Amino acid sequence: MTWVDGVSLTTVVRCLDLDAMVAFFVDECGARVESISPADAPRDVTLTLGGSSICVRRADRDEPAHLVVRSPAVTESRTHMAPNGTVVEFRSDSVEVAVPALLPSLSIVRAAEDFGIGRAGMGYRDLLPDRWGGAFIASHILIADGGDVPDYVHFHRIRFQMIFCARGWVDVVYEDQGEPFRLQAGDCGLQPPEIRHRVLRSSPGLEVIEIGCPAVHDTLVEHEITLPTDRFDPQRDFGGQRFVRHVAGEASRIPYLQGGLVARDTGIRDATDGVAGAIVVEALGPPANPRWLVAGGEFVLVVVLDGSAVVAIEGAESVTSRVGARDAIAFPPASTWSWSDWTSDFEFLEVSLPAEGVRRGGRRADATVWAG
C-alpha cells in the first residue's frame, strides 16, 4: 500500500474516568483538546500532543497504554502515570551521543562461542560480553552463505565505529565515497558518525570484526539518500571524523612496541584526530627485548586473526593463557601484558581509545620462547 499526504495516526486510550484522563493529558503532559464527541454525553475526546493524536475513549474498564514522546525541547527524561495506568515517557530527541560511564573488566572470549542472529540476517558473536557498562561493543559477524545481503541504506549515531574484514570479502558503498568497492580479508574501514552506507554482497563465510562506542546506539534507516551519491568527497567531515578505507596489500610495516613483531597502521588515528586507533600486528621473528605493554587509555581490545601466542596479563587479575584465531581480549586501563611463544603466522588486530592507548612498559626477562 502506498500512503498519500494527509494520512494521520491516532492512538486510542480506553478508560473509566474520561474527565480525569483529559485533565491529565492537558495539565501534566501539555496536550491540547481538539474535539469532543458527542457534545451532550462525551465518549471520545481527541487531543494533540506535538505531532501526535490521542483519542481518550470512555469504556467499561481501564486499558493502560505506553506512550513515548520524543522532542528536542525535552532537556531531561521524565515519566508520568495517567489515572488509568497509562505511562507517558518524555525523552529528549537530541542527536548527541551519550556514552555510559566506563565499567572496565578483563575479559577473554574464546572463538568457540556460538553466533546469534542480528540485523539483516547476519550471525553475531559478542566479543565483549559485559560491554564495559555499555560504553563499548565488539562483535564477530558471520555471513555464512554469501551472495546479495538484504541490507538497506542506514547510518549510526555513534562516537566510534570500525569494521575489519577477517575472512572472505564484502562489497560495500558509502556516502560521498564513490562507487561500491570490495573489502578483502585484512582490509578495514572507519565508519564516521552518521555516514550513510550499505552492505551489498559478500563471499560465503564472510567474517567481519565490528567495534563501536557506545554499545547501545541508534541505527536509522535512510529513506531519501540513494547510494552511491553523485558527490565524491573523500575528505568530508562527518562529526569530526573522515571515512577511511584501509587496504592491507598497500600498507607498509613498522616495528611494534614489542620486539619480533611489526605493525601496519590503518589510518584511523589520523582520521579521528586521535580519538581512536587501530593497527594490525604480525610476527616478524622470535621475541627480541621482550617488554610489558601498558593500557594507558580508556579502552584496548585485541582480536587474534591468525596463529597463536601466549599472553601474560598483570593487573587486578593475573592471567597467563594461550590465545588463538578469533579469541578476543579486553584490557582494562592500567593493566599490563606481554606476548611470548608465538607462532610464525601470529597476527592480531589492536584497537584503542585514544589512539595512543597502548604504550611500552618495562622489560620482561622471562619471555624468550619462539614457537616458530
Beta strands, then each sheet from edge to edge (+ up, - down):
strand 1: 10-15
strand 2: 32-37
strand 3: 44-49
strand 4: 52-58
strand 5: 66-71
strand 6: 78-81
strand 7: 87-92
strand 8: 107-109
strand 9: 116-117
strand 10: 123-126
strand 11: 137-143
strand 12: 147-148
strand 13: 154-156
strand 14: 160-167
strand 15: 169-174
strand 16: 181-184
strand 17: 188-190
strand 18: 197-202
strand 19: 206-213
strand 20: 219-221
strand 21: 244-246
strand 22: 254-255
strand 23: 259-265
strand 24: 277-288
strand 25: 291-295
strand 26: 299-306
strand 27: 308-314
strand 28: 319-324
strand 29: 328-331
strand 30: 336-340
strand 31: 347-353
strand 32: 358-363
sheet 1: 1+ 4+ 3- 2+
sheet 2: 5+ 7+ 6-
sheet 3: 8+ 29- 26+ 31- 24+ 23- 22+
sheet 4: 9+ 10- 11+ 19- 14+ 17- 21+
sheet 5: 12+ 18- 15+ 16-
sheet 6: 13+ 20-
sheet 7: 28+ 27- 30+ 25- 32+
end
